[in-house]
Amino acid sequence: MKENLRDLEKRIGYRFQDFSLLRRAMMHSSYTNEKHLPRFQCNERLEFLGDAVLELVSSEFLFLGEPEISEGELTKTRASMVCEPSLAFCARDLELGKYLLLGKGEEATGGRKRDSITSDTMEALIGAIYLDGGFTNAKEFIHRFVLSDLENKKLFFDSKTILQEIVQARTAQEISYCLVKEEGPDHDKAFYVEVRIGEKSYGAGKGRTKKAAEQEAAYQAILKLKAGRGEAGV
């Protein structure tokens, strides 16, 4: 496990002085329960700390970068940037799931891919970096792995809303999402969805939930429309 976590250090570009903090950040409560360890040794306390650090850094980022946006809009934008799907998206980029310490039950039911677990682990990792290397290192990590490529991330996370706005501005045709197929066991199911504008398919998506698959399909449709590959009517 130590060698595995050293690989994670290389991925994030930060080497821990106190390596136990990184190990604790990867330790899910299912693991501590299974090993009969004290509850406080799992990553939940680090998650609590990391959440606060992330909120401060993202607030500063928006405050300085968007000087004319109102408080209400800043709050809404920050919420979308640091929500569970957003952090899980960032965790997937780092392949954070494969470094997790999980109980056998959680492992067997697809915990390494579960958004709620990987997003919490992302916050725990931020908390661990903050304790180990201070605010500057934590801020650098957040800017590099959470606040980067925000325009594309916003396009993805708000894809269904954005697609609706694009289509309404161009045509009176209706958007519909069609479940094409499901596969896999209940604890690790994959959904395949197609988005249609009128009668024509504009994008397809796959996800662990129908909502996630619809989001991916809408994102692909937006990219297609922006590239001008849609029909003239759309």
DOKE-357528 format. One record per atom (N, C-alpha, C, O): x, y, z. Coordinates in steps of 0.02 Angstrom, whole numbers, padded with zeros to 5 digits, always signed. Layout:
% residues N
XYZ ...
% end
This chain:
% residues 234
+00041-00061+00000 +00000+00000+00000 +00043+00063+00000 +00026+00113-00032 +00100+00061+00035 +00143+00121+00039 +00168+00140-00031 +00167+00199-00049 +00189+00089-00070 +00213+00103-00138 +00157+00132-00181 +00169+00176-00222 +00097+00106-00170 +00038+00130-00207 +00025+00203-00193 +00010+00242-00239 +00030+00223-00130 +00018+00292-00111 +00075+00338-00132 +00065+00397-00144 +00135+00310-00138 +00190+00350-00166 +00175+00369-00238 +00192+00423-00261 +00142+00324-00274 +00121+00339-00342 +00070+00396-00343 +00071+00438-00387 +00026+00396-00293 -00023+00450-00288 +00012+00517-00275 -00007+00568-00303 +00064+00516-00234 +00103+00577-00222 +00130+00605-00288 +00130+00666-00299 +00155+00561-00330 +00182+00583-00395 +00127+00613-00438 +00138+00663-00473 +00068+00583-00436 +00011+00608-00475 -00008+00679-00455 -00022+00721-00497 -00008+00692-00390 -00031+00757-00366 +00026+00807-00360 +00014+00867-00349 +00087+00784-00368 +00145+00829-00366 +00159+00856-00296 +00183+00912-00289 +00143+00816-00246 +00157+00838-00177 +00180+00777-00136 +00148+00725-00137 +00237+00785-00102 +00263+00731-00060 +00252+00748+00014 +00272+00801+00037 +00220+00702+00048 +00202+00714+00118 +00261+00707+00165 +00302+00660+00159 +00266+00753+00212 +00315+00746+00265 +00290+00695+00316 +00329+00653+00340 +00226+00697+00331 +00194+00648+00375 +00151+00602+00332 +00094+00618+00317 +00180+00546+00312 +00147+00501+00265 +00082+00472+00292 +00038+00454+00254 +00077+00469+00359 +00016+00441+00389 -00045+00483+00373 -00101+00457+00373 -00035+00547+00360 -00092+00590+00342 -00122+00570+00275 -00183+00571+00266 -00079+00553+00228 -00103+00531+00163 -00140+00464+00170 -00193+00455+00141 -00113+00419+00209 -00146+00354+00220 -00215+00364+00252 -00263+00331+00234 -00218+00409+00301 -00282+00421+00333 -00332+00452+00286 -00392+00438+00289 -00309+00496+00241 -00353+00527+00192 -00386+00476+00146 -00441+00487+00121 -00352+00419+00136 -00377+00367+00092 -00417+00314+00129 -00442+00266+00099 -00424+00321+00195 -00454+00270+00237 -00529+00282+00248 -00548+00324+00288 -00570+00245+00213 -00643+00250+00218 -00667+00218+00283 -00634+00173+00310 -00724+00241+00308 -00750+00215+00371 -00765+00140+00368 -00761+00106+00419 -00780+00114+00308 -00793+00042+00302 -00730+00001+00318 -00734-00055+00342 -00672+00031+00303 -00608-00002+00317 -00594-00002+00392 -00575-00054+00420 -00603+00056+00424 -00589+00059+00496 -00639+00015+00535 -00620-00015+00585 -00701+00011+00511 -00750-00032+00543 -00729-00106+00538 -00732-00143+00587 -00708-00125+00479 -00689-00194+00467 -00627-00214+00507 -00621-00270+00530 -00581-00166+00514 -00519-00179+00550 -00525-00166+00625 -00477-00172+00663 -00586-00147+00647 -00600-00132+00718 -00555-00076+00744 -00531-00078+00801 -00544-00026+00702 -00505+00032+00721 -00552+00086+00748 -00612+00085+00732 -00527+00133+00788 -00570+00187+00812 -00599+00226+00754 -00566+00237+00703 -00661+00248+00760 -00696+00283+00706 -00658+00345+00684 -00657+00362+00625 -00625+00380+00732 -00592+00443+00715 -00531+00433+00669 -00504+00482+00644 -00511+00370+00659 -00452+00358+00616 -00470+00357+00541 -00425+00356+00499 -00535+00356+00525 -00553+00359+00454 -00545+00430+00428 -00524+00475+00465 -00561+00441+00366 -00546+00506+00334 -00598+00560+00346 -00593+00614+00317 -00649+00547+00387 -00704+00595+00394 -00683+00661+00426 -00708+00714+00407 -00637+00659+00475 -00614+00721+00506 -00573+00763+00457 -00579+00824+00455 -00532+00730+00417 -00493+00765+00366 -00540+00794+00312 -00528+00848+00286 -00593+00758+00297 -00643+00782+00249 -00675+00847+00275 -00684+00894+00237 -00692+00849+00338 -00720+00908+00370 -00674+00968+00362 -00696+01023+00345 -00609+00957+00374 -00560+01011+00369 -00551+01032+00296 -00549+01092+00280 -00544+00983+00252 -00533+00997+00182 -00590+01035+00150 -00579+01078+00107 -00652+01020+00172 -00711+01055+00147 -00705+01130+00161 -00722+01172+00119 -00682+01147+00222 -00675+01218+00241 -00621+01253+00201 -00629+01310+00179 -00565+01219+00191 -00509+01247+00152 -00531+01258+00080 -00517+01310+00050 -00566+01208+00052 -00590+01213-00017 -00638+01271-00026 -00635+01307-00076 -00682+01281+00023 -00731+01336+00018 -00696+01403+00019 -00715+01449-00018 -00645+01410+00061 -00608+01474+00064 -00571+01487-00001 -00575+01542-00028 -00535+01437-00025 -00495+01447-00086 -00540+01461-00147 -00525+01505-00187 -00595+01424-00153 -00640+01435-00209 -00675+01502-00204 -00690+01534-00254 -00690+01524-00143 -00721+01590-00132 -00674+01645-00153 -00694+01692-00187 -00611+01640-00133 -00561+01690-00153 -00552+01691-00228 -00547+01745-00259 -00549+01632-00258 -00540+01625-00331 -00596+01662-00368 -00582+01698-00416 -00657+01652-00347 -00714+01685-00379 -00717+01760-00364 -00731+01800-00409 -00703+01778-00302 -00705+01848-00282 -00656+01890-00322 -00672+01945-00344 -00596+01864-00331 -00545+01901-00368 -00554+01896-00443 -00538+01943-00480 -00580+01840-00466 -00586+01829-00538 -00650+01856-00569 -00653+01865-00630 -00700+01868-00528 -00765+01892-00553 -00786+01954-00514 -00834+01951-00475 -00752+02011-00523 -00764+02070-00481 -00833+02102-00488 -00854+02142-00446 -00870+02086-00542 -00935+02118-00553 -00994+02072-00539 -01052+02092-00550 -00981+02012-00515 -01035+01965-00501 -01062+01975-00430 -01024+01987-00384 -01128+01971-00422 -01159+01983-00357 -01145+01926-00308 -01123+01872-00327 -01158+01939-00245 -01147+01889-00192 -01188+01826-00205 -01164+01770-00197 -01250+01835-00226 -01294+01778-00240 -01267+01734-00295 -01269+01672-00291 -01242+01766-00348 -01215+01728-00405 -01149+01695-00386 -01135+01639-00408 -01109+01729-00345 -01046+01699-00321 -01061+01635-00281 -01028+01584-00290 -01111+01639-00237 -01129+01582-00196 -01153+01524-00239 -01135+01466-00227 -01195+01539-00289 -01221+01487-00334 -01164+01455-00374 -01162+01394-00381 -01119+01496-00399 -01063+01469-00439 -01017+01427-00396 -00995+01373-00417 -01002+01450-00336 -00959+01411-00291 -00990+01344-00275 -00955+01293-00274 -01054+01344-00263 -01089+01281-00247 -01083+01230-00303 -01074+01170-00290 -01087+01254-00365 -01082+01208-00422 -01010+01184-00432 -00999+01129-00456 -00962+01225-00412 -00891+01207-00419 -00869+01154-00370 -00826+01112-00386 -00897+01156-00310 -00872+01111-00257 -00925+01060-00235 -00920+01032-00181 -00975+01047-00277 -01026+00999-00261 -00999+00928-00270 -00945+00918-00297 -01038+00879-00247 -01016+00809-00251 -00997+00786-00322 -00944+00757-00331 -01040+00797-00372 -01022+00775-00440 -00958+00808-00466 -00918+00776-00500 -00948+00872-00450 -00889+00908-00473 -00826+00878-00442 -00777+00865-00478 -00826+00866-00377 -00768+00839-00343 -00756+00767-00365 -00698+00745-00372 -00809+00729-00377 -00801+00660-00401 -00771+00660-00471 -00731+00616-00488 -00789+00709-00511 -00760+00718-00578 -00685+00729-00573 -00646+00699-00609 -00665+00773-00526 -00594+00787-00515 -00558+00725-00488 -00501+00712-00507 -00591+00688-00444 -00562+00627-00416 -00550+00575-00470 -00501+00538-00468 -00596+00572-00519 -00586+00524-00574 -00525+00542-00615 -00489+00498-00639 -00513+00606-00625 -00454+00628-00662 -00390+00603-00628 -00341+00587-00662 -00391+00601-00562 -00333+00578-00523 -00334+00502-00512 -00287+00474-00484 -00387+00469-00535 -00397+00397-00521 -00393+00383-00446 -00363+00334-00424 -00422+00428-00407 -00417+00425-00334 -00448+00360-00306 -00425+00334-00255 -00498+00334-00341 -00532+00275-00317 -00486+00215-00306 -00497+00176-00260 -00436+00208-00348 -00394+00149-00343 -00346+00151-00284 -00315+00100-00267 -00341+00209-00252 -00296+00215-00194 -00334+00209-00127 -00303+00210-00074 -00399+00202-00130 -00440+00200-00069 -00428+00136-00028 -00416+00082-00055 -00431+00144+00037 -00433+00088+00083 -00506+00077+00102 -00536+00117+00137 -00535+00022+00076 -00606+00008+00085 -00616-00059+00121 -00574-00103+00117 -00673-00066+00154 -00693-00130+00181 -00714-00176+00124 -00729-00152+00069 -00714-00240+00137 -00729-00288+00083 -00800-00280+00056 -00811-00288-00004 -00846-00263+00100 -00915-00254+00077 -00922-00194+00031 -00955-00198-00021 -00891-00139+00049 -00892-00078+00008 -00855-00090-00057 -00876-00065-00110 -00801-00127-00054 -00762-00144-00114 -00806-00184-00163 -00807-00170-00223 -00842-00233-00136 -00882-00278-00177 -00941-00243-00210 -00965-00266-00262 -00965-00188-00181 -01023-00153-00209 -01004-00091-00249 -01045-00046-00258 -00942-00088-00271 -00922-00034-00317 -00904+00031-00284 -00910+00084-00314 -00882+00028-00221 -00866+00090-00184 -00812+00133-00214 -00812+00194-00206 -00766+00102-00250 -00711+00140-00280 -00735+00189-00334 -00701+00237-00351 -00794+00175-00361 -00821+00217-00414 -00878+00261-00390 -00906+00300-00428 -00896+00256-00325 -00955+00292-00300 -00938+00365-00289 -00890+00381-00253 -00977+00410-00319 -00963+00482-00315 -00961+00507-00243 -00918+00549-00227 -01006+00482-00201 -01008+00507-00132 -00943+00491-00095 -00921+00530-00052 -00913+00435-00110 -00851+00414-00077 -00791+00451-00106 -00749+00476-00068 -00786+00454-00172 -00727+00485-00202 -00726+00561-00191 -00673+00591-00184 -00785+00592-00190 -00787+00665-00178 -00766+00680-00107 -00729+00728-00095 -00789+00640-00059 -00768+00649+00011 -00693+00638+00018 -00660+00673+00057 -00666+00590-00018 -00595+00575-00015 -00554+00633-00043 -00500+00649-00019 -00581+00665-00094 -00548+00724-00123 -00541+00779-00070 -00489+00810-00065 -00594+00790-00032 -00592+00840+00022 -00544+00819+00077 -00509+00861+00106 -00543+00754+00093 -00497+00729+00144 -00425+00739+00123 -00382+00755+00164 -00411+00729+00059 -00344+00739+00033 -00323+00812+00039 -00266+00827+00056 -00369+00857+00025 -00355+00929+00033 -00339+00944+00106 -00292+00980+00121 -00379+00915+00152 -00367+00925+00223 -00299+00899+00244 -00264+00930+00285 -00279+00841+00217 -00215+00811+00234 -00157+00855+00209 -00108+00864+00244 -00163+00881+00148 -00111+00924+00121 -00105+00988+00162 -00050+01013+00175 -00163+01015+00183 -00163+01076+00224 -00126+01064+00290 -00085+01105+00310 -00141+01009+00323 -00107+00995+00387 -00033+00982+00378 +00008+01002+00419 -00016+00948+00324 +00054+00929+00313 +00097+00986+00286 +00154+00994+00307 +00069+01025+00239 +00110+01075+00205 +00085+01146+00209 +00115+01191+00180 +00030+01156+00245 +00005+01224+00253 -00043+01246+00198 -00056+01210+00151 -00068+01307+00207 -00119+01334+00162 -00095+01341+00090 -00132+01327+00043 -00033+01363+00081 -00007+01375+00013 -00008+01311-00029 -00028+01313-00087 +00015+01256+00000 +00016+01193-00037 -00055+01168-00051 -00068+01143-00105 -00100+01176-00003 -00169+01155-00013 -00201+01198-00068 -00238+01172-00111 -00188+01262-00067 -00215+01307-00118 -00189+01289-00187 -00227+01289-00236 -00125+01273-00192 -00096+01254-00256 -00129+01191-00283 -00144+01186-00343 -00140+01143-00239 -00174+01080-00260 -00244+01095-00285 -00264+01069-00337 -00281+01136-00250 -00350+01152-00269 -00352+01188-00336 -00394+01173-00379 -00307+01236-00345 -00305+01272-00409 -00289+01225-00467 -00315+01232-00522 -00245+01177-00454 -00222+01133-00507 -00273+01079-00524 -00283+01062-00583 -00307+01052-00473 -00349+00993-00484 -00424+01004-00477 -00464+00962-00497 -00444+01061-00449 -00516+01075-00441 -00537+01135-00481 -00590+01134-00514 -00498+01188-00479 -00519+01251-00511 -00493+01260-00582 -00502+01312-00612 -00460+01209-00608 -00434+01213-00677 -00489+01195-00727 -00535+01157-00710 -00485+01222-00787 -00532+01206-00841 -00605+01214-00820 -00647+01172-00836 -00619+01268-00783 -00686+01277-00755 -00739+01286-00809 -00796+01263-00800 -00722+01319-00863 -00772+01331-00915 -00799+01265-00943 -00859+01256-00952 -00753+01218-00955 -00773+01153-00981 -00811+01112-00929 -00859+01077-00945 -00789+01118-00865 -00824+01082-00811 -00894+01109-00802 -00941+01070-00792 -00902+01175-00805 -00969+01205-00798 -01014+01182-00855 -01073+01168-00845 -00985+01178-00915 -01023+01155-00973 -01048+01084-00960 -01104+01066-00979 -01006+01043-00928 -01024+00974-00913 -01077+00970-00858 -01128+00936-00866 -01065+01004-00802 -01109+00998-00745 -01178+01029-00756 -01228+01007-00728 -01180+01082-00797 -01243+01115-00812 -01268+01095-00882 -01307+01132-00912 -01245+01038-00907 -01257+01021-00977 -01331+01017-00997 -01349+01039-01051 -01373+00990-00954 -01443+00984-00972 -01477+01052-00976 -01517+01065-01021 -01460+01096-00929 -01487+01164-00930 -01462+01203-00990 -01500+01236-01025 -01396+01198-01003 -01366+01235-01058 -01393+01210-01125 -01407+01250-01170 -01401+01144-01132 -01429+01117-01194 -01500+01143-01204 -01519+01161-01260 -01540+01145-01151 -01608+01170-01155 -01609+01243-01180 -01650+01261-01222 -01564+01284-01154 -01560+01354-01173 -01540+01362-01247 -01568+01403-01283 -01491+01321-01268 -01468+01324-01338 -01524+01305-01386 -01536+01340-01435 -01558+01251-01370 -01611+01226-01414 -01671+01274-01416 -01698+01287-01469 -01690+01301-01358 -01747+01348-01356 -01732+01411-01396 -01778+01442-01423 -01669+01431-01399 -01651+01491-01436 -01651+01479-01512 -01653+01526-01551 -01648+01416-01532 -01641+01400-01603 -01702+01369-01635 -01714+01378-01695 -01741+01333-01596 -01796+01295-01626 -01851+01282-01575 -01841+01291-01515 -01909+01261-01600 -01965+01244-01556 -01967+01169-01542 -02012+01145-01508 -01918+01132-01567 -01917+01059-01558 -01904+01041-01484 -01870+01078-01448 -01931+00985-01464 -01925+00962-01395 -01862+00919-01385 -01841+00883-01430 -01833+00924-01325 -01778+00881-01306 -01806+00821-01267 -01849+00830-01224 -01782+00761-01283 -01803+00702-01245 -01742+00658-01232 -01695+00655-01271 -01745+00623-01176 -01691+00577-01156 -01719+00507-01156 -01768+00492-01122 -01687+00463-01194 -01712+00395-01202 -01662+00345-01173 -01603+00344-01192 -01685+00304-01126 -01642+00252-01097 -01635+00196-01149 -01683+00163-01167 -01574+00187-01172 -01561+00138-01226 -01553+00068-01197 -01581+00019-01222 -01513+00063-01142 -01504-00003-01111 -01474+00005-01041 -01447+00058-01024 -01480-00048-01003 -01447-00053-00937 -01407-00117-00937 -01426-00167-00969 -01350-00117-00902 -01312-00179-00896 -01275-00181-00829 -01261-00129-00799 -01259-00241-00807 -01223-00250-00744 -01269-00264-00686 -01330-00255-00691 -01240-00289-00630 -01280-00304-00570 -01306-00240-00537 -01281-00185-00552 -01355-00246-00493 -01387-00188-00462 -01337-00143-00426 -01344-00081-00428 -01286-00172-00395 -01238-00131-00357 -01186-00097-00401 -01149-00054-00378 -01184-00117-00465 -01134-00087-00510 -01163-00081-00580 -01134-00104-00629 -01221-00050-00584 -01258-00046-00647 -01233+00012-00690 -01212+00064-00665 -01236+00002-00756 -01220+00055-00803 -01282+00070-00845 -01316+00024-00869 -01296+00134-00854 -01354+00157-00894 -01329+00191-00957 -01281+00229-00955 -01363+00178-01013 -01346+00209-01077 -01406+00249-01100 -01461+00223-01108 -01394+00313-01112 -01449+00359-01129 -01432+00396-01193 -01374+00413-01206 -01483+00409-01233 -01477+00447-01295 -01519+00510-01289 -01576+00507-01266 -01493+00568-01309 -01532+00629-01308 -01553+00645-01379 -01513+00642-01426 -01616+00663-01386 -01643+00679-01452 -01672+00750-01452 -01701+00773-01403 -01662+00783-01508 -01694+00848-01520 -01742+00837-01577 -01722+00825-01634 -01806+00840-01561 -01856+00818-01610 -01850+00743-01617 -01855+00706-01567 -01840+00719-01677 -01834+00647-01689 -01762+00624-01699 -01749+00565-01707 -01715+00672-01698 -01646+00655-01714 -01603+00649-01651 -01608+00689-01604 -01560+00597-01650 -01514+00588-01595 -01455+00636-01601 -01426+00643-01655 -01438+00669-01546 -01383+00717-01546 -01326+00699-01499 -01272+00730-01502 -01336+00649-01457 -01283+00630-01411 -01301+00569-01372 -01360+00553-01362 -01249+00533-01348 -01260+00473-01308 -01215+00477-01246 -01160+00505-01249 -01239+00448-01191 -01201+00450-01130 -01207+00386-01090 -01256+00350-01096 -01157+00373-01049 -01156+00314-01005 -01143+00339-00935 -01102+00383-00924 -01178+00310-00885 -01166+00330-00816 -01189+00278-00767 -01225+00231-00785 -01169+00286-00704 -01189+00239-00652 -01261+00253-00628 -01291+00212-00594 -01287+00311-00648 -01358+00327-00636 -01387+00354-00702 -01350+00374-00746 -01454+00353-00707 -01485+00381-00767 -01469+00455-00774 -01457+00480-00829 -01469+00490-00717 -01455+00562-00718 -01385+00575-00745 -01376+00621-00785 -01336+00536-00724 -01268+00546-00747 -01262+00531-00822 -01226+00565-00858 -01298+00480-00845 -01297+00462-00916 -01330+00518-00957 -01305+00535-01011 -01384+00546-00932 -01417+00602-00967 -01371+00662-00971 -01368+00696-01022 -01335+00675-00917 -01289+00731-00914 -01234+00724-00967 -01218+00772-01002 -01206+00664-00973 -01154+00650-01022 -01182+00657-01093 -01150+00685-01137 -01243+00631-01104 -01274+00636-01170 -01285+00709-01189 -01273+00729-01246 -01310+00749-01142 -01321+00821-01155 -01256+00856-01171 -01253+00899-01215 -01203+00839-01134 -01137+00869-01146 -01113+00854-01218 -01089+00898-01252 -01121+00791-01239 -01100+00772-01307 -01142+00810-01359 -01116+00829-01412 -01206+00820-01345 -01249+00857-01392 -01227+00930-01398 -01227+00958-01452 -01208+00960-01341 -01184+01029-01341 -01122+01036-01384 -01116+01082-01425 -01075+00990-01374 -01013+00991-01413 -01028+00985-01488 -00997+01018-01529 -01076+00942-01505 -01095+00933-01575 -01125+00997-01603 -01109+01017-01659 -01170+01028-01565 -01202+01090-01588 -01152+01147-01594 -01155+01186-01641 -01106+01152-01547 -01056+01205-01548 -01008+01197-01606 -00982+01246-01633 -00997+01134-01626 -00953+01120-01683 -00989+01128-01749 -00959+01121-01803 -01055+01142-01746 -01094+01153-01807 -01111+01091-01844 -01121+01092-01905 -01113+01034-01806 -01127+00970-01840 -01200+00951-01837 -01219+00896-01857 -01242+00995-01811 -01314+00980-01807 -01349+00999-01871 -01320+01028-01916 -01412+00982-01874 -01452+01002-01932 -01460+01078-01933 -01454+01111-01882 -01475+01104-01991 -01481+01176-01998 -01537+01203-01954 -01535+01261-01933 -01588+01161-01941 -01644+01183-01900 -01627+01191-01828 -01666+01220-01790 -01569+01165-01806 -01549+01169-01736 -01481+01203-01731 -01455+01212-01676 
% end
